[in-house]
């Protein structure tokens, strides 16, 4: 349990440290350097892996379900793209993405019931300790990624932070994720995974609620730091039981399935929440500015070309570019409207994340087994292996 707690804490903490490193790189080097910063670490990990890890570990030789793998990529990829394209309306592209996602995911689950060596053993995945942990873990990691994605834009666009400062205020999330992960290990040992999940998801929900109320123009830095600390605490407490439950819910012969779903909580949760929150932010931002333009006097509206209006409603950066060509007074008014529109978009995105987190919390409270039944299931799984 200590190893899993350390693993989960480091995993979530590193995700929060990444923006800090990226912010420093952007302040001092070419923007493309952020994509190269992991290269030395990749090489180091490869070398250490070759030296330390065994080439074989009594594993069986079996065929890989490549068809299932392709279907899963198409399904998840189509779903993420559909969420990203939803703000553009019911376009042919959106319908195509939805169709690909639905058909591919149906095909994937059909394939898993018939493949000789499926990627997902459906009877194991049906266990409450498994599928609830996957959903709760996805919401947890998605909340961390979504909070950073929206939060860093908000602190730069609305609060005027520079790149490095916007990244630095995320640091409490990294610290508290590591601390929360260690504390979660003790909670799980004493009270079971269910209690740790409840603490973690409740902390994340509280963070989103505070963000919704306090993150406005002129918000003090204390509220920014406090929210990120709460998010990190929640991630630490919820990510640790997710790791523990997913690996304990499968026999050792299916450890690859547990490990794959554990990685998927980060990748799937992050992709879905980032796409959802980003789409809602963009939609609300454009709608708020469109409403503001509709209320302009006729003479002022005539001065704003269609191209400029489209550029302003497309993004905050577009509003900055248009404002740069205006005299100081109109430019200030434009940027104030853009900041308010961005705050409106942020609020909608955070509200959606809050609702999703509360759904996850309710799911854990109602469905996830208490400690005695949880441990009994793990024991039965290991005995049947």
N, C-alpha and C positions, 0 to 999 in steps of 0.2 A: 504493500500500500504506500509506503514511503517513496518507493521508486516511481510509482504512478503519479503520486502527488507532485514530486519534483519534475517529472516529465511534463505534466500538464501545466504546471506553473511556469516552467521555462518556455514552453510552446506559446502560451498566451502572452507572456511577458515580452518575448522576442518580437512578436507581431506588433506590439505597441512601441518597441524601441526603434523599429524600422523607419517610421516617419521622422524620428529625430535625426537619424543618420542621413536620411534623404534630404531633410531640410538643411543640414549643414553642408551637404554636397552641393545643393542648388545655390546656396549663398556664396560658395567659394569656387565652384568649378562649372564646366560645361554641363548643361542640363542632362545630356545623355549619359553622364557618369553614374547617375543613380541606377542605371541598368547594368552597370559593370561592377558595382561595389561587391556583389556576392561572388564574383568569379574567383577571387583568391580563396574564399571559404569553400567553394565547391571543389576546387582542386585539392585543398587540404583534407576535406572529408573523403574524397576519392582515394587519396594516398593512405590515409589512416584506415579506411575500410578495407583496402587491399591487404594491408599489413595485419590488422587485428581480427577481422571477421573470418570465420571458417568458410571454405569453399563449399563444403557440404555439411549437413547437420541431420543425418538420418532421414532425410526427406524422401517421400515417394516420388516416383516419376509418373506423371499423368499429363494428359492433354489439357491445354488451356482453352476456355470457352471464348474464342476470339469474336464469334458472332454476338454473344452477349455483351462483350466489351464495346463493340461498335454501336450496338443499339443503345447502351447506356450513355455513351458520349453524345449521340444524336438527340436522345431524349432530354438530357440535362442541358445541353447546349441550346436546343430549341426553346426550352422553357425560359432560360435566362434571356435569350434574345427577344422572346415574346414580351417579357416584362419590360425590357429596355425600350421596345418599340410601341408599347401601349399608349404612351403620351401623344403619339402621332395620329391616333384614331384607328378606326377599323380599316386599315389599309390592306392591300393584297399581301404585302410583306409580313404583316402581323398575322394574318390568317394562315399563311404558309408556315410560319414559325410554330403556331399553335398546332397545326395539323402534323407537322414533323414530330413535335414533342409528344403529342398524344399517341400517335401510331407507334413511335419508337419505344415509348415506355410500356405500352400494352404488349408490344412484341418482346420486350425485354423480360417482362414477368412471365409471359407464355414460354419463352425460351428456358427460363430458370426452372420450370417444372418438368422439363423434358431433357435438358442437357445431361450427358453422362457425368460430367463434373462441373456443376453450375458455379458461377461466381457467388451467388447468394443461395444458401440453403433455406428455402422458404419456411419450413417448420421451425428452424432456429430463429429466424427473423421475426416470427410471430410472437415470440416471448415478450412480455411486457417490459422486462428489464432491458431488452434489446431495442425494440422500436421506439419506446418512449425516450430512452437514452439518446437515440439517434436524433429524434426531433428536438429534444431539449438541448442537446449539444449543438445542433445546427443553429438554433435560435440564439444560444449564448455566444458562439463565435461570430455569428452574423451580426449580433448587436455590437460587439467590439469593433468589427470592421465598419459597420454602418455609422456608428458614433464617430469614428475617426474620419470617415469619408465626408460626412456632412459637417462635422465639427470643425475640421481644418479649413474648409471653405468659408464657414461662417466667421471664424476668428480672423481670417485674412480679409474677406470682402466687407464684412460689417464692422468688425472691431478694429480693423486696420493693422493687425499684427503682420510683421514681416515673416518670411518663410520659416526661418529658424525658430522664432518665438512661437509660431503656430504649432511647430513640431514639438518644441520643448514642453509645452503645457500638457502634452499627452503622457509625459514621463510618469506621473502618479499612477496611471493605468498599468504600466509595466511593473512598477514596484508592488502595487497592491495585488496584481494577478499572482505574482510569485508568493507573496505572504498568504493570500487567500487560499492558494493551492495547498500550502503546508498545513494550514488550519483545517482545511476540508478533510485531509487525511485522518485527523483525530476525530472529527465529527462523524465520519463514515464508520470508523472502528467502534465508536461508542453508540451511535444512534442509527446507523444505516445510511445508504445513499440518498434515500428520499428526503431526509432532513437537510442534507447538504444542498441538494437541488433546490429545495424551497428557499433556503437562505440566499443562494446565488441568484436565482431568478427574481426574487423579491428585491434584492439590491439593484439589479439591472433595471427593473421596472421603476424603482424609486429614482434612479439616476435619470431615466428618460422623463419622468414627471417633473423633476427639478429643472432639467434642461428646457422643458416646454414652458415653464413659468418664468425662469430667470434669464435665459439666454436671449437678450434683446440688445438693441443698440445701447452702447455705454455700459454693458454688463461688467462688474468688477472681476478681476482675474481670479479672485477666490472662488467664485461660482464655477468658473471654468475648470480650475484644478480639482475642486470638490466633486464635480460630476464625473470627471475622468477617474478619480480615485474610487468612486462608487462603482463605476462600470468595471474597473479592474478587480475590485473585491468580488463582485458578482461572478465574473468570468472565472476567477480562481476557485470559488466554491462550487460552481456548476460544471466546469470543465473536468475537474478531478473525478467526480462520480461518473461522468460520461465515459472517460477512459477506462475506469475500473469496471463498469457494468458491461460495456461492449466487449471487452476482452474476457470477462468472467462468464458471459452468457453463451460462449461457444466452447466446444472441446478443443484440446490442443491441436487436433488434426485440422481444425477449421480456424486456426489462429489468424490466417491470412485474411479471412472474411472479416473478423473483428477489427483487425488493423486497418483494412481498407475502409470500413465504415467510420472508423475513428478519424482517419485523414479526411474522409468525405464531409464530416461535420464542419471542418474548417473551410474546405474549398466550396462545398455546396452552400453552406450557411452564409459564408462571406459573399459569394456571387449573388445569391438570391436577395439578401438584405441590401447589398450595395445597389443592385439594379432597381429594386423596389423603391428604396429611399431616394435614389438619384432621380428616378422617373417622376416620383411625386413632387420632389423639390422643383424640378424643371417645369412641371405642369403648373404648379401653384405660382411660381415666379412669373411665368408668362401671363397667366390669367390676372394676377394682381396688377401688372403693368398695363395690360390691355384695358382693364377697368379704369385705371388712372388716366390713360390717354383719352378714353371716351368722355371723361369729365372735363377735359380741357376746353377753354373758350375757342371759338371757331378760328380766330386770328392766330392763336398760338398753335392749334392743331395743324393749320395750313403750313406752318413753318417746318413741320416735321415730315420729312419725306417717307414714303412707304419703305424704302430700303433702310433708312435709319431706324424706323420703328421695328422692323423685322430684326435688325441687328441688336437692338436694345432688349427686346423680349427673348432673344435666343439665349443670352447668357449675361452674367454680370460683367465679364470682360468686354463683351460687346457694348454694354452701356458705358464703360470707361472710355472706350475708343471714340464713341460718338460725343461724349462729354468733353473730350480733349479738344474738339473743334468748336466748342461753344464758348461764349464769354463766361466770365467767372460766375455771375449770379445764376443764369440758367443752368450752367453745368452743375452747380451745387444743388439746385433743386432736382435735377435729373438724378444725381447720385443718391440723394436722400430718398427719392422714390424707389430707386433700384435696391437700396439697402433695406427698405421696408418690405419690398416684394420678396427679397431673398429671405428675410426673417419669416415672412408668411410661408414660403416654401419649406424652410427648415422646420417650422412648427408642424406642418402637415406630415412631413416625412417622419419626424420624431413621434407624432401621435400614432402613426401606423405601426412603428416599431414598438411603442408602448403597448398597444392592443395585442400585438403578436406575442410579446413577452408575457403578458397577463394570461393569454390563452395557454402558453407553455406552462406557466405556473399552475394554472387550474388543472391541466392535464396530469401533471406530476402528482398533485394533491389527490385527485380522484382515482387515477389508474395505477400509478407506480406502487408496487407492494412494499409493505413495511419490512423492517429488518429481518424478522424471523423467516418470513416467506421468501425474501430475497436470497438469504444465505442457503435456505433449503433448496432453492432452484439451482443455484450454482453447484451445490454438492451433487445433486442428481445429474447434472450435465457432466461433471467430471467422472462420476461413477459409470455413466453410460458410454464413456469414450473408449 
